[in-house]
Amino acid sequence: MPATSHLIRLTTTAEDHRIARLSAAAIGLSLVDAAIPLPLPGVKPGLANIVTLIVLARYGWQTAAWVSGLRVVAGSLLLGHFLSPAFFMSLTGTICSLLLLAVAVRLPRRWFGPVSWSLLAAHAHIGGQLLLARLWLIPHDGVFLLTPVFAGAALVFGTSNGLLAAHLLAQAPVSSEATENA
């Protein structure tokens, strides 16, 4: 019997290509994050969040959610953490951050922008992770004793990532494509 080949063609859009490019940048920064030695497990600079903040400001929440979701899945596959506790911690933190950003992006831009978004997202991320750790990995309220350390790290890294994202947004001109999709 002759082998028949069924070819499936996927049609992609310019938005698909943009999301892929931005996700690749975020994944690359996640890999850099993973290579940085830090004294406390779970404390990372969250460099990929700079991409998320820029995407949120330029293309909106939905595109930022796609980029973040793809970053979590692909990053965990590349680092060998897919479906491990580290994957679920990252996914939970990302979901909590995105949910808060969905509200924060609607706040007046006069007072809220990349720095405040970054601070809110960083604290939501660590809050979600601590809650998941308490409910699943460490069934003891003692896990919350780490809150000041993680909140301090969220303050430092959230501020620095937000400032860097704001600087990059100010330096890069807004394309007509970005204003049409925002």
Residue pairs with C-beta under 8 A, 6 or more apart in sequence:
14 177
15 63
15 181
18 59
18 63
19 63
19 66
19 67
19 70
22 51
22 55
22 63
22 67
23 66
23 67
23 70
23 71
23 74
25 51
26 48
26 51
26 52
26 67
26 68
26 70
26 71
27 48
27 70
27 71
27 74
27 75
27 78
29 47
29 48
29 50
29 51
30 47
30 48
30 71
30 75
30 79
31 75
31 78
31 79
32 47
33 44
33 45
33 46
33 47
33 48
34 44
34 75
34 79
36 44
36 45
38 44
40 149
40 153
42 89
42 129
42 150
43 149
43 150
43 153
44 157
45 157
45 160
45 161
46 122
46 125
46 157
46 158
46 161
47 161
48 71
48 75
49 97
49 118
49 121
49 122
49 161
49 165
50 161
50 164
50 165
50 168
51 67
51 71
52 64
52 67
52 68
52 71
52 121
53 114
53 117
53 118
53 121
53 161
53 162
53 165
54 114
54 165
54 168
54 169
55 63
55 64
55 67
56 63
56 64
56 101
56 105
56 114
56 117
57 113
57 114
57 165
57 169
58 169
58 174
58 178
58 182
59 178
59 181
59 182
60 105
60 181
60 182
61 98
61 101
61 102
61 105
63 181
64 98
64 101
65 98
68 94
68 97
68 98
69 94
71 94
72 87
72 90
72 91
72 94
73 82
75 90
76 82
76 83
76 84
76 86
76 87
76 90
81 87
81 90
85 136
85 137
88 132
88 136
89 129
89 132
89 133
92 128
92 129
92 131
92 132
93 124
93 125
93 126
93 128
93 129
94 125
95 128
96 124
96 125
96 127
96 128
97 121
97 122
97 124
97 125
97 128
98 121
99 124
100 120
100 121
100 124
101 117
101 120
101 121
104 112
104 116
104 117
104 120
104 121
105 117
113 166
114 162
114 163
114 165
114 166
114 169
115 159
115 162
115 163
115 165
115 166
116 162
117 162
118 158
118 159
118 161
118 162
118 165
119 154
119 155
119 158
119 159
119 162
120 158
121 158
122 154
122 155
122 157
122 158
122 161
123 151
123 154
123 155
123 158
125 154
126 150
126 151
126 153
126 154
129 150
130 143
130 144
130 146
130 147
130 150
133 143
134 140
134 141
134 143
134 144
